[in-house]
Amino acid sequence: MTVDNLPLEEFDHGVQPVSADDSVDKSASDLAPVFDVPVNISAVLGKSQMSVAQLLKLTSGSVLELDRKVGEAIDIFVNNRLVARGEVVVVEDRLGVTMTEIIKTEDAGA
């Protein structure tokens, strides 16, 4: 018998097919194996270029001019990949970030 003549039931590779109905039964507990995976999250307010000499002259209270304007969206990176844009917010006297836009992979440029 050739492979062309085998019924589909005989091709058991240990992989269960996924149907559209199966995705409804998924929950956060299905992601439990990845809950402890560390990720690096960065919220970039802006960038600036300067020489080492200028950097060494910075002191407490120095003003560093960034390439963004006040109110402009900041970039949010996860593991050095752009994933979202957001706004800086104050939460109980601490700075935070509200995500306002999720970046699709092809739009991220990384």
C-alpha positions in Angstrom: 0.0 0.0 0.0 1.4 3.5 -0.9 1.0 6.6 1.2 -1.5 7.9 -1.4 -3.9 5.1 -0.5 -3.8 5.5 3.3 -6.9 6.9 5.0 -6.3 10.1 7.0 -7.0 8.3 10.3 -3.8 6.4 9.9 -1.6 9.6 9.9 -1.4 10.0 13.7 1.6 12.2 14.6 0.5 12.9 18.1 -0.8 16.3 17.1 -4.5 17.1 17.8 -6.2 19.3 15.2 -7.4 22.7 16.4 -10.8 23.7 15.4 -12.4 27.2 15.7 -14.5 25.9 18.7 -11.3 25.0 20.6 -10.1 28.6 20.7 -13.2 29.6 22.7 -12.2 27.2 25.5 -8.8 28.8 26.0 -8.2 30.8 29.1 -5.4 32.6 31.0 -4.5 29.3 32.8 -3.4 27.9 29.4 -0.6 30.4 29.4 0.7 29.4 32.9 4.0 27.9 31.5 5.1 31.4 30.2 4.0 33.5 33.3 7.5 33.3 34.8 9.4 34.1 31.6 11.3 37.4 32.1 10.9 40.2 29.6 12.6 43.5 29.3 10.1 46.4 28.9 11.3 49.9 28.0 9.3 53.1 27.6 11.3 55.5 25.5 10.4 59.2 26.0 12.8 60.3 23.3 16.5 60.3 22.2 19.3 62.7 22.1 22.8 62.7 20.7 25.8 64.2 22.4 29.5 63.8 22.7 31.2 62.1 25.6 32.5 65.5 26.8 28.9 66.9 26.9 27.7 63.8 28.7 30.4 64.2 31.4 29.3 67.8 32.0 25.8 66.7 32.9 25.0 67.3 36.6 21.9 66.9 38.8 19.3 69.3 37.4 20.8 69.5 33.9 18.2 69.6 31.2 18.5 67.1 28.3 16.7 68.1 25.2 15.0 65.1 23.5 13.8 64.6 19.9 10.1 64.6 20.8 7.6 67.3 21.7 5.5 67.5 24.8 2.4 65.3 24.4 3.8 63.2 21.6 3.4 59.4 22.0 6.3 57.5 23.5 7.5 54.1 22.2 7.1 51.0 24.2 9.6 48.2 23.6 9.4 44.6 24.8 12.8 42.7 24.5 14.0 45.5 22.2 11.1 45.2 19.8 8.6 48.1 19.3 5.2 46.7 20.3 3.2 49.8 21.2 2.9 53.5 21.6 1.5 55.3 24.6 1.2 58.3 26.9 2.9 59.1 30.2 0.5 59.2 33.1 0.8 59.9 36.8 -0.6 57.1 39.1 -0.5 57.8 42.8 2.6 60.1 42.6 4.4 57.7 40.3 4.9 57.8 36.5 3.2 55.2 34.4 2.4 54.5 30.8 -1.0 54.0 29.1 -0.8 52.1 25.8 -2.8 53.9 23.1 -1.7 52.0 20.0 -0.5 48.4 19.5 2.1 48.1 16.7 1.7 45.2 14.3 4.9 43.2 13.7 5.3 44.4 10.1 4.9 48.0 11.2 7.5 47.8 14.0 10.4 48.0 11.7 12.5 45.5 13.8 
